[in-house]
Amino acid sequence: VQWMEERLKASDIQLSDSELRLFRRCQNLQTVLQEKDELIATLEQQLEEQ
Protein backbone atom coordinates (compact mmCIF):
# COMPACT_ATOMS: atom_id res chain seq x y z
CA VAL A 1 0.00 0.00 0.00
CA GLN A 2 2.81 2.39 0.88
CA TRP A 3 4.44 1.73 -2.49
CA MET A 4 1.18 2.57 -4.27
CA GLU A 5 0.75 5.77 -2.26
CA GLU A 6 4.28 6.85 -3.17
CA ARG A 7 3.64 5.99 -6.79
CA LEU A 8 0.47 8.08 -6.82
CA LYS A 9 2.29 11.06 -5.32
CA ALA A 10 5.36 10.67 -7.51
CA SER A 11 4.15 12.39 -10.67
CA ASP A 12 1.79 11.97 -13.59
CA ILE A 13 1.92 8.19 -13.48
CA GLN A 14 -1.43 6.77 -14.50
CA LEU A 15 -2.61 3.72 -12.62
CA SER A 16 -4.47 1.04 -14.50
CA ASP A 17 -8.04 0.33 -13.45
CA SER A 18 -6.99 -2.87 -11.70
CA GLU A 19 -4.22 -1.07 -9.81
CA LEU A 20 -6.62 1.66 -8.76
CA ARG A 21 -9.20 -0.90 -7.59
CA LEU A 22 -6.51 -2.74 -5.64
CA PHE A 23 -5.30 0.51 -4.06
CA ARG A 24 -8.83 1.47 -3.03
CA ARG A 25 -9.46 -2.04 -1.67
CA CYS A 26 -6.28 -1.80 0.39
CA GLN A 27 -7.35 1.58 1.74
CA ASN A 28 -10.75 0.13 2.68
CA LEU A 29 -9.11 -2.81 4.41
CA GLN A 30 -6.83 -0.48 6.38
CA THR A 31 -9.89 1.48 7.53
CA VAL A 32 -11.70 -1.70 8.57
CA LEU A 33 -8.63 -2.91 10.48
CA GLN A 34 -8.37 0.44 12.29
CA GLU A 35 -12.05 0.26 13.26
CA LYS A 36 -11.59 -3.34 14.45
CA ASP A 37 -8.61 -2.35 16.60
CA GLU A 38 -10.59 0.52 18.12
CA LEU A 39 -13.53 -1.78 18.85
CA ILE A 40 -11.26 -4.35 20.50
CA ALA A 41 -9.69 -1.64 22.67
CA THR A 42 -13.14 -0.40 23.71
CA LEU A 43 -14.32 -3.91 24.55
CA GLU A 44 -11.15 -4.63 26.53
CA GLN A 45 -11.66 -1.43 28.52
CA GLN A 46 -15.30 -2.32 29.23
CA LEU A 47 -14.25 -5.79 30.33
CA GLU A 48 -11.69 -4.37 32.75
CA GLU A 49 -14.32 -2.06 34.24
CA GLN A 50 -16.67 -4.95 35.05
N, C-alpha and C positions, 0 to 999 in steps of 0.2 A: 504494500500500500504506500509506504514511504517513497519507494522508487517511482510509483505512478504520480504521486503528488509533486515530486521534484521534476518529473518529466512535463507535467502540465504547466508548471511555473517557468520552466526553462526558456521557452520561446514560442514560436508559432507552430510548434509540432502539433499536427492533427492526429488525434486518436481515432482508431477505427471504431465502428459501432460496438464490436465485441469488447474491445478494450475499455470503452466508456461504460458499457454495462457492467463489466467486471469491477471497474473502479467504484461505480455507484453501489454495487452489491457489497463490496468491501467496506465502504463507508457505512452502509446500513448495518452490517454485522458489527462494526465497531460501536455504533450507537446502542445496539441491542445488548452487547456485552457490558457496556458502561451502565446501562439501566439495570441489568442483572446484578452487577456488583453492588450498585447502590441499594437494591432491594435486599440482597443478602446482608449487607451491613445493617440495614434497618431492622431486619428480622432478628439478627444476632443481638442487637441492642435491646429489642423488646424482650427477647428471651432472658437476657441478663437481668432485666428489671423485674421479672416475675419471681 
